[in-house]
Amino acid sequence: MLDRPVKTPCIGVCSTGIGDLVCRGCKRFVHEVVDWNGYSLQQKRIVDSRLAQFLAQCMANRFEVVNEPVLKAQLELQLIRYDQSHAPLCWVFAILKAGANQITDPSLFGFAVLPWCQNKSLKQLRDEVDEEYFQLSQAHYERYFLQGVASE
């Protein structure tokens, strides 16, 4: 498992080409998008780990996994790409990206919506998570990569 390749996080919706410093699609930083193919396995793992942690953090504000085997079975049944090394909340996001509008009972997919979010549709929640995930990535970039630029 340690030597497993890291798949590109690219989802084919890159906004770095139009001037964004953080991609709105995959949430990588512009230099990570540009240099990805030249990164070592360890460098790719570091990026992948940060992205998965940020996504799980955003998902935990709205969802919980109630039955991991059911969640995994649904991912496989629906042929949804997911990374088994990521937190199961990341898997929930993969399901929501694939078909939030088609899910009427989240428990059949192994997850639940937290009580304070139950007045929103799964699509609304997915979109909120995606925006929060982008903002978190952007704040991280600004804090750790633009810090020196701003002070010059």
Residue frames as a rotation matrix with the C-alpha (Angstrom) as fourth column:
MET 1
0.566 0.824 0.000 0.00
0.824 -0.566 0.000 0.00
0.000 0.000 -1.000 0.00
LEU 2
0.304 -0.519 -0.799 2.92
0.291 -0.748 0.596 2.36
-0.907 -0.414 -0.076 0.64
ASP 3
-0.742 -0.670 0.013 4.00
0.177 -0.177 0.968 2.20
-0.646 0.721 0.250 -3.00
ARG 4
0.103 0.854 0.510 0.51
0.885 0.155 -0.438 2.76
-0.453 0.497 -0.740 -4.39
PRO 5
-0.708 -0.324 0.627 0.45
0.621 -0.707 0.337 5.47
0.335 0.628 0.702 -7.04
VAL 6
-0.409 0.579 -0.705 -1.37
0.339 -0.621 -0.707 8.71
-0.847 -0.528 0.058 -6.30
LYS 7
-0.067 0.474 0.878 -3.98
0.997 0.007 0.072 9.50
0.027 0.881 -0.473 -8.91
THR 8
-0.893 -0.209 0.399 -4.20
0.262 -0.961 0.084 13.05
0.366 0.179 0.913 -10.09
PRO 9
-0.530 0.729 -0.433 -6.90
0.491 -0.153 -0.858 14.98
-0.692 -0.667 -0.277 -8.23
CYS 10
-0.892 0.135 -0.430 -7.77
-0.389 -0.714 0.583 16.74
-0.228 0.687 0.689 -11.50
ILE 11
-0.261 0.876 0.405 -11.46
0.398 0.480 -0.782 16.60
-0.879 -0.043 -0.474 -12.35
GLY 12
-0.484 -0.042 0.874 -11.14
0.875 -0.008 0.485 18.36
-0.013 0.999 0.040 -15.70
VAL 13
0.659 0.682 0.318 -12.51
0.644 -0.730 0.230 21.70
0.389 0.053 -0.920 -14.50
CYS 14
-0.165 -0.867 -0.470 -9.33
0.979 -0.202 0.030 23.69
-0.121 -0.455 0.882 -14.03
SER 15
0.866 0.486 0.120 -9.64
0.493 -0.869 -0.038 27.35
0.086 0.092 -0.992 -13.20
THR 16
0.249 -0.846 -0.471 -5.92
0.425 -0.342 0.838 28.07
-0.871 -0.408 0.275 -12.83
GLY 17
-0.429 -0.388 0.816 -5.79
0.892 -0.041 0.450 28.77
-0.141 0.921 0.364 -16.57
ILE 18
0.284 0.586 0.759 -8.06
0.606 -0.723 0.332 31.76
0.743 0.365 -0.561 -16.05
GLY 19
-0.128 -0.523 0.842 -5.95
-0.231 -0.810 -0.538 33.20
0.965 -0.263 -0.018 -13.24
ASP 20
0.850 0.433 0.301 -7.09
-0.392 0.137 0.910 31.43
0.353 -0.891 0.286 -10.07
LEU 21
-0.197 -0.950 0.243 -4.25
-0.887 0.067 -0.457 30.61
0.418 -0.305 -0.856 -7.67
VAL 22
-0.696 0.128 0.707 -6.31
-0.315 0.830 -0.460 27.69
-0.646 -0.543 -0.537 -6.33
CYS 23
-0.893 0.359 -0.273 -8.17
-0.148 0.340 0.929 25.46
0.426 0.869 -0.250 -8.76
ARG 24
-0.309 0.875 0.373 -11.93
-0.943 -0.231 -0.238 25.55
-0.122 -0.425 0.897 -8.21
GLY 25
0.403 0.448 -0.798 -12.15
-0.623 0.773 0.120 21.98
0.671 0.449 0.590 -9.53
CYS 26
0.361 -0.342 -0.867 -9.53
0.375 0.905 -0.201 19.96
0.854 -0.252 0.455 -7.65
LYS 27
0.991 0.113 0.072 -8.53
-0.001 -0.534 0.845 22.56
0.134 -0.838 -0.530 -5.02
ARG 28
0.279 -0.957 -0.079 -4.80
0.942 0.257 0.217 22.26
-0.187 -0.135 0.973 -5.76
PHE 29
0.362 -0.299 -0.883 -2.59
0.016 -0.945 0.326 25.30
-0.932 -0.132 -0.338 -5.86
VAL 30
0.874 0.034 -0.484 -1.54
-0.457 -0.277 -0.845 26.64
-0.163 0.960 -0.227 -9.26
HIS 31
-0.067 -0.979 -0.194 2.06
-0.996 0.078 -0.051 25.45
0.065 0.190 -0.980 -8.82
GLU 32
-0.404 -0.016 0.915 0.81
-0.358 0.923 -0.142 21.96
-0.842 -0.384 -0.379 -7.86
VAL 33
0.703 0.687 0.186 -1.32
-0.025 0.285 -0.958 21.77
-0.711 0.669 0.217 -11.00
VAL 34
0.712 -0.472 -0.519 1.57
-0.694 -0.364 -0.621 22.91
0.105 0.803 -0.587 -13.20
ASP 35
-0.234 -0.972 0.036 4.25
-0.948 0.219 -0.231 20.74
0.216 -0.088 -0.972 -11.55
TRP 36
0.504 0.549 0.667 2.15
-0.760 0.649 0.040 17.63
-0.411 -0.526 0.744 -10.74
ASN 37
0.966 -0.076 -0.245 3.73
-0.088 0.800 -0.593 15.33
0.241 0.595 0.767 -13.32
GLY 38
0.114 -0.993 0.028 7.21
-0.204 -0.051 -0.978 16.19
0.972 0.106 -0.209 -12.04
TYR 39
0.257 0.042 0.966 6.35
-0.950 -0.175 0.260 15.52
0.180 -0.984 -0.005 -8.39
SER 40
-0.829 -0.495 -0.261 7.78
-0.387 0.845 -0.369 12.54
0.403 -0.205 -0.892 -6.56
LEU 41
-0.188 0.756 -0.627 5.40
0.410 0.641 0.649 9.98
0.893 -0.135 -0.430 -5.07
GLN 42
-0.408 -0.021 -0.913 5.96
0.910 -0.088 -0.405 11.52
-0.072 -0.996 0.055 -1.64
GLN 43
-0.967 0.059 -0.247 5.17
-0.068 -0.997 0.027 15.03
-0.245 0.043 0.969 -2.89
LYS 44
-0.541 0.818 -0.197 1.97
-0.290 0.039 0.956 13.77
0.789 0.575 0.216 -4.51
ARG 45
-0.186 0.446 -0.875 0.99
0.755 0.636 0.164 12.01
0.629 -0.630 -0.455 -1.27
ILE 46
-0.769 -0.142 -0.624 1.47
0.555 -0.634 -0.539 15.23
-0.319 -0.760 0.566 0.71
VAL 47
-0.860 0.491 -0.139 -0.86
-0.496 -0.741 0.451 17.12
0.119 0.457 0.881 -1.64
ASP 48
-0.336 0.747 -0.574 -3.35
-0.024 0.602 0.798 14.26
0.941 0.282 -0.184 -1.68
SER 49
-0.413 0.114 -0.904 -3.34
0.862 0.370 -0.347 14.04
0.295 -0.922 -0.251 2.11
ARG 50
-0.922 0.063 -0.383 -3.95
0.102 -0.913 -0.396 17.78
-0.374 -0.404 0.835 2.52
LEU 51
-0.681 0.697 -0.224 -6.84
-0.575 -0.318 0.754 17.73
0.454 0.642 0.618 0.07
ALA 52
-0.230 0.595 -0.770 -8.45
0.326 0.793 0.515 14.70
0.917 -0.133 -0.377 1.74
GLN 53
-0.614 -0.041 -0.788 -8.09
0.788 -0.084 -0.610 16.25
-0.041 -0.996 0.084 5.20
PHE 54
-0.934 0.273 -0.231 -9.65
-0.268 -0.962 -0.055 19.52
-0.237 0.011 0.971 4.06
LEU 55
-0.476 0.795 -0.376 -12.54
-0.447 0.150 0.882 17.73
0.758 0.588 0.284 2.36
ALA 56
-0.284 0.350 -0.893 -13.22
0.653 0.753 0.087 15.48
0.703 -0.558 -0.442 5.35
GLN 57
-0.841 -0.079 -0.535 -13.18
0.476 -0.577 -0.663 18.52
-0.257 -0.813 0.523 7.63
CYS 58
-0.805 0.561 -0.196 -15.78
-0.593 -0.743 0.310 20.30
0.029 0.366 0.930 5.49
MET 59
-0.321 0.690 -0.649 -17.95
-0.166 0.633 0.756 17.18
0.932 0.351 -0.088 5.22
ALA 60
-0.603 0.015 -0.798 -17.89
0.694 0.504 -0.514 16.59
0.394 -0.863 -0.315 8.99
ASN 61
-0.956 0.266 -0.125 -19.76
-0.172 -0.851 -0.495 19.87
-0.238 -0.452 0.860 9.47
ARG 62
-0.292 0.886 -0.360 -22.81
-0.956 -0.281 0.086 18.44
-0.025 0.370 0.929 7.69
PHE 63
0.480 0.423 -0.769 -22.62
-0.577 0.812 0.086 14.64
0.661 0.402 0.634 7.46
GLU 64
-0.126 -0.565 0.815 -21.69
-0.869 0.459 0.184 11.50
-0.479 -0.685 -0.549 9.33
VAL 65
-0.397 -0.055 -0.916 -20.96
-0.585 0.784 0.207 8.01
0.707 0.618 -0.344 8.11
VAL 66
0.136 0.562 0.816 -23.35
-0.973 0.230 0.003 5.60
-0.186 -0.794 0.578 9.82
ASN 67
0.669 0.067 0.740 -22.54
-0.046 0.998 -0.048 2.39
-0.742 -0.002 0.671 7.97
GLU 68
-0.064 -0.834 -0.548 -19.17
-0.740 -0.329 0.587 2.20
-0.669 0.444 -0.596 6.23
PRO 69
-0.710 -0.207 0.673 -19.74
0.192 0.863 0.468 -1.23
-0.677 0.461 -0.573 4.60
VAL 70
0.315 0.887 0.338 -23.01
0.728 0.003 -0.686 0.00
-0.609 0.462 -0.645 3.04
LEU 71
0.613 -0.177 -0.770 -21.29
-0.359 -0.930 -0.072 3.19
-0.704 0.321 -0.634 1.87
LYS 72
-0.460 -0.885 -0.072 -18.49
-0.547 0.219 0.808 1.18
-0.700 0.411 -0.585 0.28
ALA 73
-0.470 0.368 0.803 -20.94
0.570 0.821 -0.043 -1.25
-0.674 0.437 -0.595 -1.32
GLN 74
0.644 0.751 -0.145 -22.90
0.408 -0.498 -0.765 1.64
-0.647 0.434 -0.627 -2.86
LEU 75
0.237 -0.654 -0.718 -19.74
-0.659 -0.651 0.376 3.22
-0.714 0.384 -0.586 -4.25
GLU 76
-0.758 -0.577 0.305 -18.84
-0.228 0.671 0.705 -0.06
-0.611 0.465 -0.640 -5.90
LEU 77
-0.157 0.806 0.571 -22.38
0.714 0.492 -0.498 -0.77
-0.682 0.330 -0.653 -7.09
GLN 78
0.787 0.501 -0.361 -22.67
0.200 -0.760 -0.619 2.70
-0.584 0.414 -0.698 -8.62
LEU 79
0.373 -0.757 0.536 -19.13
0.922 0.238 -0.304 2.42
0.103 0.608 0.787 -10.11
ILE 80
0.952 -0.038 0.303 -18.07
-0.073 -0.992 0.104 5.64
0.297 -0.121 -0.947 -8.40
ARG 81
0.128 -0.987 -0.094 -14.34
0.418 0.139 -0.898 6.32
0.899 0.075 0.431 -8.25
TYR 82
0.872 0.058 0.487 -13.08
-0.388 -0.524 0.758 6.82
0.299 -0.850 -0.434 -4.69
ASP 83
-0.137 -0.981 -0.135 -9.82
-0.417 0.180 -0.891 6.47
0.899 -0.066 -0.433 -2.79
GLN 84
0.588 0.404 -0.701 -9.98
0.326 0.674 0.663 3.83
0.740 -0.618 0.265 -0.08
SER 85
-0.336 -0.797 -0.502 -7.11
0.850 -0.027 -0.526 5.52
0.405 -0.603 0.687 1.75
HIS 86
-0.695 0.170 0.698 -9.20
-0.219 -0.976 0.019 8.67
0.684 -0.140 0.716 2.28
ALA 87
-0.875 0.443 0.195 -11.62
-0.191 0.055 -0.980 9.13
-0.444 -0.895 0.037 5.16
PRO 88
-0.565 0.723 0.397 -15.09
0.800 0.598 0.051 7.69
-0.200 0.346 -0.916 4.52
LEU 89
0.239 0.649 -0.723 -16.55
0.329 -0.754 -0.568 11.22
-0.914 -0.102 -0.393 4.60
CYS 90
-0.494 -0.461 -0.737 -14.58
-0.578 -0.459 0.675 11.83
-0.649 0.760 -0.039 1.39
TRP 91
-0.937 0.216 0.275 -16.36
0.335 0.780 0.529 8.81
-0.100 0.587 -0.803 -0.07
VAL 92
-0.014 0.970 -0.241 -19.70
0.746 -0.150 -0.649 10.43
-0.666 -0.189 -0.722 0.79
PHE 93
0.011 -0.036 -0.999 -18.64
-0.363 -0.931 0.030 13.49
-0.932 0.362 -0.024 -1.17
ALA 94
-0.917 -0.370 -0.149 -17.87
-0.284 0.343 0.896 11.24
-0.280 0.864 -0.419 -4.15
ILE 95
-0.556 0.797 0.235 -21.42
0.805 0.587 -0.083 9.83
-0.204 0.144 -0.968 -3.96
LEU 96
0.225 0.668 -0.709 -22.90
0.428 -0.722 -0.544 13.33
-0.875 -0.181 -0.448 -3.70
LYS 97
-0.410 -0.437 -0.801 -20.90
-0.527 -0.603 0.599 14.50
-0.745 0.667 0.017 -6.73
ALA 98
-0.993 -0.023 0.113 -22.15
0.069 0.671 0.738 11.52
-0.093 0.741 -0.665 -8.71
GLY 99
-0.508 0.861 0.038 -25.82
0.299 0.135 0.945 11.93
0.808 0.491 -0.326 -7.90
ALA 100
-0.986 0.125 -0.109 -26.98
0.059 -0.351 -0.934 14.06
-0.155 -0.928 0.339 -4.98
ASN 101
-0.500 0.845 -0.191 -30.32
-0.866 -0.485 0.122 14.64
0.010 0.226 0.974 -6.73
GLN 102
-0.094 0.467 -0.879 -31.07
-0.440 0.773 0.457 10.91
0.893 0.430 0.133 -6.97
ILE 103
-0.756 -0.244 -0.607 -30.59
0.378 0.593 -0.711 10.12
0.533 -0.767 -0.356 -3.26
THR 104
0.108 0.870 0.482 -33.80
-0.288 -0.436 0.853 10.25
0.952 -0.231 0.203 -1.26
ASP 105
0.976 0.180 0.122 -32.67
-0.173 0.306 0.936 8.23
0.132 -0.935 0.330 1.76
PRO 106
0.255 -0.966 0.050 -29.03
-0.824 -0.244 -0.511 8.75
0.506 0.089 -0.858 2.75
SER 107
0.136 -0.201 0.970 -29.16
-0.795 0.562 0.228 5.81
-0.591 -0.803 -0.084 5.17
LEU 108
0.905 0.215 0.367 -29.40
0.037 0.819 -0.572 3.48
-0.424 0.531 0.733 2.16
PHE 109
0.680 -0.724 0.116 -26.00
0.030 -0.130 -0.991 4.85
0.733 0.677 -0.067 1.19
GLY 110
0.260 -0.578 -0.774 -24.47
0.859 0.505 -0.088 4.52
0.442 -0.641 0.627 4.66
PHE 111
-0.833 -0.551 0.056 -24.48
0.464 -0.751 -0.470 8.17
0.301 -0.365 0.881 5.70
ALA 112
0.232 0.892 -0.387 -26.67
0.972 -0.232 0.048 10.68
-0.047 -0.387 -0.921 7.49
VAL 113
-0.102 -0.135 0.986 -27.20
0.270 -0.957 -0.103 14.42
0.957 0.256 0.134 7.33
LEU 114
-0.819 -0.246 -0.518 -26.52
0.557 -0.127 -0.821 16.12
0.137 -0.961 0.241 10.64
PRO 115
-0.070 0.943 -0.326 -29.63
0.952 -0.034 -0.304 17.59
-0.298 -0.331 -0.895 12.32
TRP 116
0.030 0.077 -0.997 -28.80
0.166 -0.984 -0.071 21.26
-0.986 -0.163 -0.042 11.71
CYS 117
-0.758 -0.358 -0.545 -28.55
-0.454 -0.311 0.835 20.63
-0.468 0.881 0.073 7.96
GLN 118
-0.693 0.468 0.548 -31.64
0.521 0.851 -0.068 18.53
-0.498 0.238 -0.834 7.37
ASN 119
0.331 0.840 -0.430 -33.64
0.221 -0.512 -0.830 21.46
-0.917 0.180 -0.355 5.98
LYS 120
0.037 -0.411 -0.911 -31.37
-0.839 -0.508 0.195 21.57
-0.543 0.757 -0.364 2.91
SER 121
0.948 0.243 -0.203 -31.20
-0.317 0.726 -0.611 19.31
-0.001 0.644 0.765 -0.12
LEU 122
0.534 -0.789 0.305 -28.21
0.512 0.588 0.626 17.05
-0.673 -0.178 0.718 -0.64
LYS 123
0.310 -0.391 0.867 -27.34
0.858 -0.277 -0.432 19.11
0.409 0.878 0.250 -3.71
GLN 124
0.769 -0.010 0.640 -27.31
-0.171 -0.967 0.191 22.31
0.616 -0.256 -0.745 -1.64
LEU 125
0.852 -0.455 0.261 -25.16
-0.209 0.162 0.964 20.64
-0.481 -0.876 0.043 1.00
ARG 126
0.428 -0.704 0.567 -22.78
0.840 0.542 0.040 19.26
-0.335 0.459 0.823 -1.63
ASP 127
0.403 -0.232 0.885 -22.41
0.556 -0.706 -0.438 22.72
0.727 0.669 -0.156 -3.16
GLU 128
0.889 -0.072 0.452 -21.84
-0.379 -0.669 0.639 24.28
0.257 -0.740 -0.622 0.28
VAL 129
0.695 -0.668 0.265 -19.14
0.240 0.563 0.791 21.72
-0.677 -0.486 0.552 1.03
ASP 130
0.343 -0.573 0.744 -17.49
0.934 0.126 -0.334 22.35
0.097 0.809 0.579 -2.32
GLU 131
0.569 -0.084 0.818 -17.42
0.106 -0.979 -0.174 26.10
0.816 0.186 -0.548 -1.68
GLU 132
0.901 -0.238 0.362 -16.15
-0.412 -0.210 0.887 25.70
-0.135 -0.948 -0.288 1.89
TYR 133
0.599 -0.685 0.414 -13.49
0.599 0.727 0.336 23.26
-0.531 0.046 0.846 0.64
PHE 134
0.347 -0.435 0.831 -12.38
0.737 -0.422 -0.528 25.84
0.580 0.796 0.174 -1.95
GLN 135
0.716 -0.019 0.698 -12.29
-0.285 -0.921 0.267 28.62
0.637 -0.390 -0.665 0.67
LEU 136
0.872 -0.423 0.247 -10.27
-0.098 0.345 0.933 26.45
-0.480 -0.838 0.260 3.05
SER 137
0.386 -0.744 0.546 -7.76
0.896 0.443 -0.029 25.63
-0.220 0.500 0.837 0.30
GLN 138
0.412 -0.181 0.893 -7.59
0.441 -0.818 -0.369 29.27
0.798 0.545 -0.258 -0.70
ALA 139
0.890 -0.068 0.451 -7.02
-0.402 -0.583 0.705 30.41
0.216 -0.809 -0.546 2.91
HIS 140
0.702 -0.669 0.243 -4.26
0.351 0.623 0.699 27.81
-0.619 -0.405 0.673 3.29
TYR 141
0.284 -0.585 0.760 -2.61
0.926 -0.039 -0.376 29.02
0.250 0.810 0.530 0.09
GLU 142
0.572 -0.010 0.820 -2.82
0.044 -0.998 -0.043 32.66
0.819 0.061 -0.570 1.16
ARG 143
0.937 -0.169 0.306 -1.46
-0.331 -0.149 0.932 31.91
-0.112 -0.974 -0.196 4.63
TYR 144
0.521 -0.748 0.411 1.45
0.177 0.566 0.805 29.68
-0.835 -0.347 0.427 3.64
PHE 145
0.031 -0.538 0.843 2.34
0.960 0.252 0.125 30.68
-0.279 0.805 0.524 0.07
LEU 146
0.326 0.127 0.937 1.43
0.577 -0.812 -0.091 34.35
0.749 0.570 -0.338 -0.28
GLN 147
0.781 -0.004 -0.625 2.62
0.597 -0.287 0.749 35.33
-0.182 -0.958 -0.221 3.18
GLY 148
-0.145 -0.951 -0.274 6.05
0.678 -0.298 0.672 36.51
-0.721 -0.088 0.688 2.01
VAL 149
-0.467 0.033 0.884 4.69
0.820 -0.359 0.446 38.13
0.332 0.933 0.140 -1.16
ALA 150
0.554 0.807 0.203 2.24
0.638 -0.568 0.520 40.33
0.535 -0.159 -0.830 0.78
SER 151
0.716 -0.294 -0.633 4.93
0.486 -0.441 0.754 41.67
-0.501 -0.848 -0.173 3.11
GLU 152
-0.301 -0.900 0.314 7.29
0.869 -0.123 0.480 42.73
-0.393 0.417 0.819 0.29
